[in-house]
Amino acid sequence: MKNTTFFATLMAGVAVAALVQAKDHPGKEYLQKNGYKGPATCEVCHPGAAKEFLNSVHWKHASKVDNVENIDPNQEYGMKNRIYTMCNGNDIVNNLKEIPPSPETGKTKYSGCNSCHPGNHIQDVGSTGPEAEAAVDCLVCHSSTYDHSKRKPYKDEKGNVVLGQDRSTEAALSIATPTVKNCMTCHEAAGGGVLVKRGFAFNKEHDVHAAKGMVCVDCHKTKNHKIPTGYDPNNWAHDGVRLSCTDCHTVKPHKDEDYNRHTARIACQTCHIPRTGGAFAKDFTKWEQLSNKFYEPTTLKKEANETAPVYAWYNLTVANRPDFIGPKGDRKDGKSKIYPFKIFQGKAYFNKKDGQLLSMDFAPPMATGDTLAGVASAAKILGIKDYEPVPGWQTIYFGSNHQVAPKEKALTCYNCHAPNGVLNFRELGYTADEVKKLTSPELYFEKIAEKMREEW
């Protein structure tokens, strides 16, 4: 979906925290003398790093998944092969390719879900061996001056589509811990454009961690290229290392014991991430023509911090059905907490024969707007012969784990416990009598009154 040439200017507005710069890197003199020759240069000091990276989710785009229902625990799942309505495709059916020429302009372009993959496309998602190791784009994550205009696809002399890399000595001389820009160049643009998929902007305006000068890897502390992740119901593949707020904050992080008692049943995110953003609906059955005469699926979205989340019990296991992907949990299971989510609804084609979601090859509709041609192409690629496409909707819950608000904007007692508060206690499983008690000012009146007196 993404036009890879867009990356050159994508992150101009992203704030980048000051880090250890290349002038301090012990390999500076070696690079100046020998130049940069890809992973082989890095491995002079970091032997085995490229092979290690090939076993990471960032290279494989898949892993075994143990917390999602209705999938094979012995198989690997991820962007490589998943089909769901945020993307309606994957690396298999939407491998980086040149799309057919526009009938109106005769122009074509390159597109593919794996355009963010840190390889050269010849050595692609999940590839292994010495050639794959040599193809790893170390600098796209580790150079603070990486030239993204060089990271665009082209055809080599054999007609193969190759994804370019910036392997200049200049880029190598700015190697450092990954900056916000290094991460967000791909992650902020996922799903078809800026702030579409996850809808969070990691900058000082929207996140207290960014305001403190922190960068992504301060929380996602990486070891051996294994990057910790949380339990977003939408995000299945992982490196086997999990992340939670209590890795940095204690289980009793507040001075107020009333707040600390809530942490047993209320996730940190619920109070501290009161807003979200990004796409909330997308229609893959109807594509709109853009000014360049190419087509994109019709998408409804809001900017960061514009959407109120919904709240649900979540025990960190995921319900997975053709019409729904989201949190499993219950107030009585002893494991669940209330978490905030962004609800996304996607319309696509389902197979009337078995009820399963059908994938779509974006190349045909991107050129002509013919969505059924995209379904037919994907079915051919996947070897699906017996199908009857019918339109339908799928609902997906996206976890709200970023865009942490400052203390003064976090939810407090009356935000949840007023009759018109953000929590729908009835939908969360509480009885009418419990709801009446939970929405009474008696619970918080004196506390909030004292707070207001202090503020006044």
Stockholm file with secondary structure:
# STOCKHOLM 1.0

chainA/1-456         MKNTTFFATLMAGVAVAALVQAKDHPGKEYLQKNGYKGPATCEVCHPGAAKEFLNSVHWKHASKVDNVENIDPNQEYGMKNRIYTMCNGNDIVNNLKEIPPSPETGKTKYSGCNSCHPGNHIQDVGSTGPEAEAAVDCLVCHSSTYDHSKRKPYKDEKGNVVLGQDRSTEAALSIATPTVKNCMTCHEAAGGGVLVKRGFAFNKEHDVHAAKGMVCVDCHKTKNHKIPTGYDPNNWAHDGVRLSCTDCHTVKPHKDEDYNRHTARIACQTCHIPRTGGAFAKDFTKWEQLSNKFYEPTTLKKEANETAPVYAWYNLTVANRPDFIGPKGDRKDGKSKIYPFKIFQGKAYFNKKDGQLLSMDFAPPMATGDTLAGVASAAKILGIKDYEPVPGWQTIYFGSNHQVAPKEKALTCYNCHAPNGVLNFRELGYTADEVKKLTSPELYFEKIAEKMREEW
#=GR chainA/1-456 SS CCCGGGHHHHTTTCCCCCCCCGGGSTTHHHHHHHCCCTHHHHTTTSTTHHHHHTTSHHHHSCEECSSBTTSCTTSEESTTTCCCTTTSCCTTTTCSEECCCCTTTCCCCEECGGGGCSSCSSSCTTCCSHHHHHHCCTHHHHBTTCCGGGCCEEECTTSCEEECCCCCHHHHTTBCSCCHHHHHHHHTTTTTSTTSSSCCCCSTTTCHHHHTTCCHHHHSCCBTTBCCBCCCTTCCCCCSCBCCGGGTSCSSCCSSHHHHHHTTTBCHHHHHCCCEEEEEEEEEEEEEECTTSCEEEEEEEEEEEEECCEEEEECSEEEEETTEEEEECCTTSSSCEEEEEEEEEEEEEEETTTCCBCCCCSHHHHHHCCHHHHHHHHHHHHTCCSCCEEEEEEEEEEECCSCCCCGGGSCCHHHHHSTTCSCCTTTTTCCHHHHHHHTCGGGTHHHHHHHHHHHC
#=GC SS_cons         CCCGGGHHHHTTTCCCCCCCCGGGSTTHHHHHHHCCCTHHHHTTTSTTHHHHHTTSHHHHSCEECSSBTTSCTTSEESTTTCCCTTTSCCTTTTCSEECCCCTTTCCCCEECGGGGCSSCSSSCTTCCSHHHHHHCCTHHHHBTTCCGGGCCEEECTTSCEEECCCCCHHHHTTBCSCCHHHHHHHHTTTTTSTTSSSCCCCSTTTCHHHHTTCCHHHHSCCBTTBCCBCCCTTCCCCCSCBCCGGGTSCSSCCSSHHHHHHTTTBCHHHHHCCCEEEEEEEEEEEEEECTTSCEEEEEEEEEEEEECCEEEEECSEEEEETTEEEEECCTTSSSCEEEEEEEEEEEEEEETTTCCBCCCCSHHHHHHCCHHHHHHHHHHHHTCCSCCEEEEEEEEEEECCSCCCCGGGSCCHHHHHSTTCSCCTTTTTCCHHHHHHHTCGGGTHHHHHHHHHHHC
//
